[in-house]
Amino acid sequence: MSRRRSADKSIPISIALPTSLAVRLDQVLSYKQSRSEFIADAIKKKLDEQKAFSFEDIETEALVRYLLTRSLPGNIDSSLRTYWAMITSSNPSEDS
């Protein structure tokens, strides 16, 4: 009886790891565990985390505060400071 083939065929790629990282990887894996499977799972997890990220999940105030701490060109920086002043000066109870 032959082995069933995977629907998502693996392709060989070549990567270079620092020796210290390869040693740590080998220390974590048991004799029967696959480096390829471990690395593929780590890559998938990282990509899934990035896909799950959405700017809509971050409050506007937090985004503006983050952008204000970055070094930006003059026009953009002054616009952000203006928006920040508008956000922080508005009182939700007065908007009704």
C-alpha positions in Angstrom: 0.0 0.0 0.0 1.5 3.4 -1.0 1.5 6.5 1.1 -1.3 9.0 0.5 0.1 12.2 -1.1 -0.5 15.6 0.5 -2.9 18.0 -1.2 -0.5 20.8 -0.3 2.8 19.5 -1.7 6.0 20.7 0.0 8.7 22.2 -2.0 12.4 22.2 -1.0 13.9 25.6 -0.1 17.3 26.5 1.3 17.8 28.8 4.3 20.8 29.7 6.3 20.5 29.8 10.1 23.0 31.0 12.6 24.8 28.1 14.2 23.5 29.0 17.6 19.9 29.0 16.4 20.4 25.6 14.6 21.8 24.2 17.9 18.8 25.5 19.9 16.4 24.0 17.4 18.1 20.6 17.5 18.0 20.7 21.4 14.2 21.3 21.3 13.4 18.6 18.7 13.3 15.0 19.5 15.0 12.5 17.3 11.8 11.7 15.3 10.7 15.3 14.9 11.3 17.1 11.6 13.2 20.4 11.3 11.2 21.1 8.2 7.8 20.6 9.9 8.9 22.7 12.9 10.1 25.6 10.7 7.0 25.4 8.5 4.7 25.5 11.6 6.7 28.5 12.9 6.3 30.4 9.6 2.6 29.6 9.3 2.0 30.8 12.9 3.9 34.1 12.1 2.0 34.6 8.9 -1.3 33.9 10.5 -0.5 36.5 13.3 0.2 39.1 10.6 -2.9 38.3 8.7 -5.0 38.7 11.8 -3.7 42.3 12.4 -6.0 45.1 11.4 -5.7 48.8 12.0 -9.4 48.8 12.7 -8.6 47.0 15.9 -6.5 49.9 17.2 -8.1 53.0 18.7 -7.6 56.2 16.6 -6.0 58.0 19.6 -3.4 55.2 20.0 -2.6 55.3 16.2 -2.2 59.1 16.3 -0.1 58.9 19.5 2.2 56.3 17.8 2.5 58.4 14.7 3.4 61.5 16.7 6.4 59.7 18.2 7.8 59.0 14.8 9.9 61.4 12.8 7.8 62.6 9.9 8.1 65.3 7.3 6.9 68.7 8.4 3.5 68.9 6.7 2.4 65.5 7.9 3.7 66.1 11.4 1.8 69.4 11.8 -1.4 67.8 10.4 -1.1 65.0 12.9 -0.6 67.4 15.8 -3.7 69.3 14.6 -5.7 66.1 14.6 -4.3 65.1 18.0 -5.4 68.5 19.4 -8.9 67.9 18.0 -9.1 64.4 19.4 -7.9 65.3 22.9 -10.0 68.5 23.1 -13.3 67.0 22.1 -15.6 65.9 24.9 -18.0 63.1 23.9 -20.7 64.4 26.2 -20.7 67.8 24.4 -21.1 66.2 20.9 -24.7 65.1 21.7 
